[in-house]
């Protein structure tokens, strides 16, 4: 949260004010400072992740030590839910990450809705969670650590036929962010309508390819691992436009 700046006005202290005015003015300024400290120092910051949820996550993912989380409305019951990215540190080897979602109960506790498979953590990637429109967005940012490229995108999870599922994903890559000529490419997939788009732009040249797929249900969160293992997506949802603007499926 940024620091709030209050405009100067008639309360500004003048050299010729009497002692009482100085005292009152100083008290007001100290009071405003206290408010700033309260807001920026953590009193109104996010509360710790409930111990019940931490215990459940450590049971699912042994070795889990860090958690990034957001609260919001995901299922239709109007009770606050939780989305959590779990970090598992492993000394002398690559760490692991996962995503878990808990639904709120009327008694104030939480029940596990779904948890993903594990995937290798990367220092290049920053995950930013958000809950919007009854969906969990796992937003990806890759900037300074991505060399000459800048990447951004997201994975969107939503209730589908009673299960929390991946309903969409996207990624955009700026291959040359420090140069004047745009060199952009990316894709977006909508699993609910069975459609994927792949695009590339270099300067004024631009091309977009749309593919469609049928009879494919959105992947469940419980099967999700960033597709670092077996990629369950249909062939029509896996591809890119190469540097010659040719569509390549893999």
Secondary structure, 3 states (H helix, E strand, C coil): CCCCCCCCCCCCCCCCCCHHHHHHHHHHHHHHHHHHHHHHCCCCCCCCCCHHHHHHHHHHCCCEEEEEEEEECCCCCCCCEEEEEEEECCCCCCCEEEEEEEEECCCCCEEEEEECCCEECCCCCEEEEEEECCEEEEEEEECHHHCCCEEEEEEEEEEECCEEEEEEEEEEEECCCCCCCCEEEEEEEECCCCEEEEEEEECCEEEEEEEECCCCCCCEHHHCCCCCCCCCCCHHHCEEECCCCCEEEC
